[in-house]
Every structure is written in structure tokens, then in C-alpha cells.
Amino acid sequence: MAYIFMYESGDLWFDKKWSSKYFIITFLFQKHGKTSDLIIKKLFHRLKGKKVKIKWWVFHCCKEDRENIIKALNLIREKDLSCMTLILNKDRVYIELQNQKHILYNWVVNILIDTIINKNIIPKDDKIIFVASRRETSKTLNENFLSYLKLKHKNHPNIEFEIKTPYQEKWLQVADIVSYAVYQKYERNDNELYDIIEKLILEERRLFN
């Protein structure tokens, strides 16, 4: 059984002064069974007694010090993990799609899923549990997202789709840390974090360049 954990960095706003230039989707692969919490627990142990902003056992990069993020990335680099990432250049997105953010989001996510299937990155006979981090508070929007993916992959019965929070699923916190490193490379022209985990990246795909 294989697990894919999805996290995103940046935003899909196109008309706000504070919006990001890029939107990043990252898939983290865990191929040897769901033993996940070890990375996060080990990280918590190392940071115990230090100035950290971890609440409810959730490590969120946007709220953490850079030193702690670097420690987390070094822990991740030691593990047998791999990832794929998709970089959306928002300046190049068609106006029609800018006005349909949910359609754009679903389409972008599905591009990476199709890549996994077409390139046989995970053997077709393997059971795949795909876990996306919840991005919407609306139950309807979350259900629509799941329905879209299930419909697109109805001919792939081995894929099971779920939505969870990083509190519920610790591996989503790991995916967040990796996605944040990729985001810093593109959004801030800052490669320091990315360089730590570059070897884990199987594919780095850009859209609308």
C-alpha cells in the first residue's frame, strides 16, 4: 500500500495586492506503510523547551521560525520519502480560469495525479490512499472536490481519496514543510530550504510559463 499526502502553498487569489505570485501543489509519497508520526514526534522532541509556536501538535511553516523549519527539513531528508510538485505561475493563468478558482484548483491537482498514473510512479496494482489537506471550511466544496477526483479516476479502483486536517494526519504537516521549501524558491528566490530536500523531488512541473 502507498500513501500520497497533498499540501499547497500560496493562494489562488488574482485580484488582491497581498496575493502570491505562485501557487504550489506538493504530493509527498510514503511507500512503506503509514508509520508517519515519527518525523513530527521526533521534531517535537528536539524542539522541546525551545521557543516554538507549535499548537495542538501541528507544525505550520508560516508560523514557525526558520531555524526550526531547517531542522524539520533535515529530519525529512533522512527518511525514505519522495515528492512531486507543480508550480502555477498565476500571472499566466487565463482570465476564464482566474474567475473559476475551484475549477482551476481541481484541474491542477488532477494534472499531478494523472502524471503519477501515466508514469507508473506507483505500481498500478498497489492500493493508493490519497490524502489532501482540507482547504475549505465548506462541506459542500470539499465533497465536490472529492467527487471530481473520484469521477476522473473511476477506472482506477485502487485509488482512495480522503480529506483531512494536519491535526488529524501528521504526514500532512511533513508535506507542508516540503511544499513551503519549494514555495520559498519560486516566490522569494530563496533556495536555502529547497536545497535541503531537492534530492527527494521526483518531478518539478511548471504551468503557464
Contacts in CASP RR format, 6 or more apart in sequence:
PFRMAT RR
TARGET T0000
AUTHOR 0000-0000-0000
METHOD contacts of the structure
MODEL  1
MAYIFMYESGDLWFDKKWSSKYFIITFLFQKHGKTSDLIIKKLFHRLKGK
KVKIKWWVFHCCKEDRENIIKALNLIREKDLSCMTLILNKDRVYIELQNQ
KHILYNWVVNILIDTIINKNIIPKDDKIIFVASRRETSKTLNENFLSYLK
LKHKNHPNIEFEIKTPYQEKWLQVADIVSYAVYQKYERNDNELYDIIEKL
ILEERRLFN
1 33 0 8 1.000
1 34 0 8 1.000
1 126 0 8 1.000
1 127 0 8 1.000
1 128 0 8 1.000
1 129 0 8 1.000
2 29 0 8 1.000
2 30 0 8 1.000
2 31 0 8 1.000
2 33 0 8 1.000
2 122 0 8 1.000
2 126 0 8 1.000
2 127 0 8 1.000
2 128 0 8 1.000
2 129 0 8 1.000
3 29 0 8 1.000
3 30 0 8 1.000
3 31 0 8 1.000
3 33 0 8 1.000
3 34 0 8 1.000
3 128 0 8 1.000
3 129 0 8 1.000
3 130 0 8 1.000
3 131 0 8 1.000
3 171 0 8 1.000
4 27 0 8 1.000
4 28 0 8 1.000
4 29 0 8 1.000
4 30 0 8 1.000
4 116 0 8 1.000
4 122 0 8 1.000
4 128 0 8 1.000
4 129 0 8 1.000
4 130 0 8 1.000
4 131 0 8 1.000
5 27 0 8 1.000
5 28 0 8 1.000
5 30 0 8 1.000
5 131 0 8 1.000
5 133 0 8 1.000
5 169 0 8 1.000
5 171 0 8 1.000
5 172 0 8 1.000
5 174 0 8 1.000
5 175 0 8 1.000
6 25 0 8 1.000
6 26 0 8 1.000
6 27 0 8 1.000
6 28 0 8 1.000
6 109 0 8 1.000
6 130 0 8 1.000
6 131 0 8 1.000
6 132 0 8 1.000
6 133 0 8 1.000
6 172 0 8 1.000
6 175 0 8 1.000
7 25 0 8 1.000
7 26 0 8 1.000
7 28 0 8 1.000
7 133 0 8 1.000
7 172 0 8 1.000
7 175 0 8 1.000
7 176 0 8 1.000
7 178 0 8 1.000
7 179 0 8 1.000
8 23 0 8 1.000
8 24 0 8 1.000
8 25 0 8 1.000
8 26 0 8 1.000
8 133 0 8 1.000
8 135 0 8 1.000
8 179 0 8 1.000
9 20 0 8 1.000
9 23 0 8 1.000
9 24 0 8 1.000
9 26 0 8 1.000
9 176 0 8 1.000
9 179 0 8 1.000
9 180 0 8 1.000
9 182 0 8 1.000
9 183 0 8 1.000
9 187 0 8 1.000
10 20 0 8 1.000
10 22 0 8 1.000
10 23 0 8 1.000
10 24 0 8 1.000
10 183 0 8 1.000
10 187 0 8 1.000
11 19 0 8 1.000
11 20 0 8 1.000
11 23 0 8 1.000
12 23 0 8 1.000
12 90 0 8 1.000
12 101 0 8 1.000
12 104 0 8 1.000
12 105 0 8 1.000
13 19 0 8 1.000
14 90 0 8 1.000
14 93 0 8 1.000
14 98 0 8 1.000
19 90 0 8 1.000
20 90 0 8 1.000
20 183 0 8 1.000
20 187 0 8 1.000
21 89 0 8 1.000
21 90 0 8 1.000
21 91 0 8 1.000
21 186 0 8 1.000
21 187 0 8 1.000
22 87 0 8 1.000
22 88 0 8 1.000
22 89 0 8 1.000
22 90 0 8 1.000
22 183 0 8 1.000
22 186 0 8 1.000
22 187 0 8 1.000
23 87 0 8 1.000
23 88 0 8 1.000
23 90 0 8 1.000
23 108 0 8 1.000
24 85 0 8 1.000
24 86 0 8 1.000
24 87 0 8 1.000
24 88 0 8 1.000
24 179 0 8 1.000
24 182 0 8 1.000
24 183 0 8 1.000
24 186 0 8 1.000
25 85 0 8 1.000
25 86 0 8 1.000
25 88 0 8 1.000
25 108 0 8 1.000
25 109 0 8 1.000
25 112 0 8 1.000
25 179 0 8 1.000
26 83 0 8 1.000
26 84 0 8 1.000
26 85 0 8 1.000
26 86 0 8 1.000
26 175 0 8 1.000
26 178 0 8 1.000
26 179 0 8 1.000
26 182 0 8 1.000
27 83 0 8 1.000
27 84 0 8 1.000
27 85 0 8 1.000
27 112 0 8 1.000
27 116 0 8 1.000
27 175 0 8 1.000
28 81 0 8 1.000
28 82 0 8 1.000
28 83 0 8 1.000
28 171 0 8 1.000
28 174 0 8 1.000
28 175 0 8 1.000
28 178 0 8 1.000
29 81 0 8 1.000
29 82 0 8 1.000
29 83 0 8 1.000
29 84 0 8 1.000
29 121 0 8 1.000
29 122 0 8 1.000
29 202 0 8 1.000
30 36 0 8 1.000
30 81 0 8 1.000
30 171 0 8 1.000
31 80 0 8 1.000
31 82 0 8 1.000
31 122 0 8 1.000
32 80 0 8 1.000
34 129 0 8 1.000
34 171 0 8 1.000
36 169 0 8 1.000
36 170 0 8 1.000
36 171 0 8 1.000
36 174 0 8 1.000
37 170 0 8 1.000
39 72 0 8 1.000
39 75 0 8 1.000
39 76 0 8 1.000
39 79 0 8 1.000
39 170 0 8 1.000
39 174 0 8 1.000
40 57 0 8 1.000
40 59 0 8 1.000
40 170 0 8 1.000
40 173 0 8 1.000
40 174 0 8 1.000
41 170 0 8 1.000
42 75 0 8 1.000
43 59 0 8 1.000
43 71 0 8 1.000
43 72 0 8 1.000
43 75 0 8 1.000
44 54 0 8 1.000
44 57 0 8 1.000
44 59 0 8 1.000
46 71 0 8 1.000
46 75 0 8 1.000
47 54 0 8 1.000
47 68 0 8 1.000
47 71 0 8 1.000
50 68 0 8 1.000
51 65 0 8 1.000
52 64 0 8 1.000
52 65 0 8 1.000
52 68 0 8 1.000
53 60 0 8 1.000
53 63 0 8 1.000
53 64 0 8 1.000
53 65 0 8 1.000
54 64 0 8 1.000
56 167 0 8 1.000
57 167 0 8 1.000
57 170 0 8 1.000
58 166 0 8 1.000
58 167 0 8 1.000
58 173 0 8 1.000
59 68 0 8 1.000
59 72 0 8 1.000
59 173 0 8 1.000
59 176 0 8 1.000
59 177 0 8 1.000
60 166 0 8 1.000
60 173 0 8 1.000
60 176 0 8 1.000
61 69 0 8 1.000
61 176 0 8 1.000
61 177 0 8 1.000
61 180 0 8 1.000
62 180 0 8 1.000
69 177 0 8 1.000
69 180 0 8 1.000
69 181 0 8 1.000
69 193 0 8 1.000
70 192 0 8 1.000
70 193 0 8 1.000
70 196 0 8 1.000
72 177 0 8 1.000
73 177 0 8 1.000
73 178 0 8 1.000
73 181 0 8 1.000
73 193 0 8 1.000
73 196 0 8 1.000
73 197 0 8 1.000
74 196 0 8 1.000
76 174 0 8 1.000
76 177 0 8 1.000
76 178 0 8 1.000
76 197 0 8 1.000
76 200 0 8 1.000
77 196 0 8 1.000
77 197 0 8 1.000
77 199 0 8 1.000
77 200 0 8 1.000
81 174 0 8 1.000
81 200 0 8 1.000
82 200 0 8 1.000
82 201 0 8 1.000
82 202 0 8 1.000
83 175 0 8 1.000
83 178 0 8 1.000
83 197 0 8 1.000
83 200 0 8 1.000
83 201 0 8 1.000
83 202 0 8 1.000
84 112 0 8 1.000
84 115 0 8 1.000
84 116 0 8 1.000
84 121 0 8 1.000
84 201 0 8 1.000
84 202 0 8 1.000
84 203 0 8 1.000
84 204 0 8 1.000
84 205 0 8 1.000
85 178 0 8 1.000
85 179 0 8 1.000
85 182 0 8 1.000
85 201 0 8 1.000
85 203 0 8 1.000
85 204 0 8 1.000
85 205 0 8 1.000
86 108 0 8 1.000
86 111 0 8 1.000
86 112 0 8 1.000
86 205 0 8 1.000
86 206 0 8 1.000
86 207 0 8 1.000
87 182 0 8 1.000
87 186 0 8 1.000
87 204 0 8 1.000
87 205 0 8 1.000
87 206 0 8 1.000
87 207 0 8 1.000
88 108 0 8 1.000
88 207 0 8 1.000
88 208 0 8 1.000
89 206 0 8 1.000
89 207 0 8 1.000
89 208 0 8 1.000
89 209 0 8 1.000
91 208 0 8 1.000
92 207 0 8 1.000
92 208 0 8 1.000
92 209 0 8 1.000
93 104 0 8 1.000
93 208 0 8 1.000
97 103 0 8 1.000
97 104 0 8 1.000
97 107 0 8 1.000
98 104 0 8 1.000
102 141 0 8 1.000
102 144 0 8 1.000
102 145 0 8 1.000
105 135 0 8 1.000
105 145 0 8 1.000
106 145 0 8 1.000
106 148 0 8 1.000
106 149 0 8 1.000
108 207 0 8 1.000
109 132 0 8 1.000
109 149 0 8 1.000
110 148 0 8 1.000
110 149 0 8 1.000
110 152 0 8 1.000
111 205 0 8 1.000
111 207 0 8 1.000
112 205 0 8 1.000
113 130 0 8 1.000
113 149 0 8 1.000
113 152 0 8 1.000
113 153 0 8 1.000
113 159 0 8 1.000
115 121 0 8 1.000
115 203 0 8 1.000
115 205 0 8 1.000
116 122 0 8 1.000
117 124 0 8 1.000
117 153 0 8 1.000
117 156 0 8 1.000
119 203 0 8 1.000
121 202 0 8 1.000
122 128 0 8 1.000
124 156 0 8 1.000
124 158 0 8 1.000
125 158 0 8 1.000
126 158 0 8 1.000
127 158 0 8 1.000
127 160 0 8 1.000
128 158 0 8 1.000
128 159 0 8 1.000
128 160 0 8 1.000
129 160 0 8 1.000
129 162 0 8 1.000
130 149 0 8 1.000
130 159 0 8 1.000
130 160 0 8 1.000
130 161 0 8 1.000
130 162 0 8 1.000
131 162 0 8 1.000
131 163 0 8 1.000
131 164 0 8 1.000
131 169 0 8 1.000
131 171 0 8 1.000
131 172 0 8 1.000
132 145 0 8 1.000
132 161 0 8 1.000
132 162 0 8 1.000
132 163 0 8 1.000
132 164 0 8 1.000
133 163 0 8 1.000
133 164 0 8 1.000
133 165 0 8 1.000
133 166 0 8 1.000
133 172 0 8 1.000
133 175 0 8 1.000
133 176 0 8 1.000
134 142 0 8 1.000
134 163 0 8 1.000
134 164 0 8 1.000
134 165 0 8 1.000
136 142 0 8 1.000
136 145 0 8 1.000
142 163 0 8 1.000
145 163 0 8 1.000
146 161 0 8 1.000
146 162 0 8 1.000
146 163 0 8 1.000
149 161 0 8 1.000
150 161 0 8 1.000
153 159 0 8 1.000
164 172 0 8 1.000
165 172 0 8 1.000
166 172 0 8 1.000
166 173 0 8 1.000
166 176 0 8 1.000
178 197 0 8 1.000
178 200 0 8 1.000
180 193 0 8 1.000
181 193 0 8 1.000
181 194 0 8 1.000
181 196 0 8 1.000
181 197 0 8 1.000
182 194 0 8 1.000
182 201 0 8 1.000
182 204 0 8 1.000
184 190 0 8 1.000
184 191 0 8 1.000
184 192 0 8 1.000
184 193 0 8 1.000
184 194 0 8 1.000
185 191 0 8 1.000
185 193 0 8 1.000
185 194 0 8 1.000
END
